[in-house]
């Protein structure tokens, strides 16, 4: 196995939460000169945030996102030459609901060690705080944003939750959060439970878990706030 490694480096979920990252990450990033990132500016800012002594100009950055896949052609060359690579997610844990999986796949194909590092994951944090089934859960990513597909999908996952005793987890573009909640309240049974976990790890963190019937009685806005939605019908 090559001496080079692929390090999967978590990022913060909220501003001013760098103190919640494990301190050993500083030693890890100091060993790496080549980074794959979703967005260079935010990655540079993150590295400076965890250690002001890092010399950014000494590092090599390659963009990896849904619009930039061509940089993957360089990965095997870097690793075969003994150069470890660090992959930094835009937020949370790398290769979970982001394009890092393609980088990880290449590393495994050439028998390079992949090392996942500890950090916050919004999906798991939301599940932990929901009070829903943590033994069986399903992450859907984004639901359809147009009708009638959205209504159909909501009914489908509610039925799946009830039949399989499964927690259904999904996300939405923050400016459509309130519309998503209204659709869920409109189409789900009153005893189905809905949890919205917003601004996770921030000082403004808000996690609300209620039945659909109870949600209809409260006025809460999650407009433009990063959030995770969880549905549990039982």
Secondary structure, 3 states (H helix, E strand, C coil): CCCCEEEEECECCCCCCHHHCCCCHHHHHHCCCEEEECCHHHHHHHHHHHCCCCCHHHCEEEECECCECHHHHHHHHHHHCCCCEEEECCCECCCCCCCHHHHHHHHHHCCCEEEECCCCCHHHHHHHHHCCCCCCEEEEEECCCCCCHHHHHHHHHHHHHHHHCCEEEEECCHHHHHHHHHHHHHHCCCCCEEEEEECCCCCCCEEEEEEHHHHCCCCCCCCCCCEEEEEECC
